[in-house]
Amino acid sequence: MEYAIHGTLENFVNKCSQTSNYIAQNCVLNILSQVTMAVDYIHKMKIIHSDINPMNILLTGNQGTVVKLGDFGSSRILTSDKIVGENCCTPCYMSPEQCFGKPLRLKSDIWQIGCVLYYLITTKHPFVANSLADTISSIVEGVLNISEKMNFYDSDVILLLQELLSRDPTVRPNASAILSNPYILPYVLNSNCHWSKSGRKASNQNY
């Protein structure tokens, strides 16, 4: 088993939050693109991960710029368009359909990708509340805190976040569509490259 020498995404975000007010947009999109590529691969294999969160996203490579999706202990093989199974998801990353006890579907993973994007943008976990009941209530009601840090990101990135966190799973894009997004596609094509420091919101300072 490969060892992720740079720890988890949660470790990375915690470190960044101590030294910077926000994580550079190109760094966020690079991470998002690699997580989505992993999800796109498993979805084509008819596998639902069902517990995508910063603790299960690992960073490796010489500078920690290679992203891996780990912990498939809660994953399920899809035998139809939905699957009934025990919900083992991290609470604040549960999709609305998971909160309602509905069958898992591929779009449940997409919601969790949206939660990861929110975490990268705000450096805060989404839908955190004082109790599990309050967390579930926040998710199903769509109560998501708007952070001032969102102002550091292009409006199309925030629009993508909103699409990923649509309470209606049929509205969420699938993994392939995310990878085709004009903001994501350059990182897909150059997923193992470092990014130039030129341009507004394009600094690679967080790596």
Helices and strands as residue ranges (DSSP letters): H 9-19, H 25-44, E 47-48, G 54-56, E 57-60, E 66-69, E 76-77, G 91-93, H 96-99, H 106-122, H 132-141, G 148-152, H 155-164, H 175-180, H 185-189
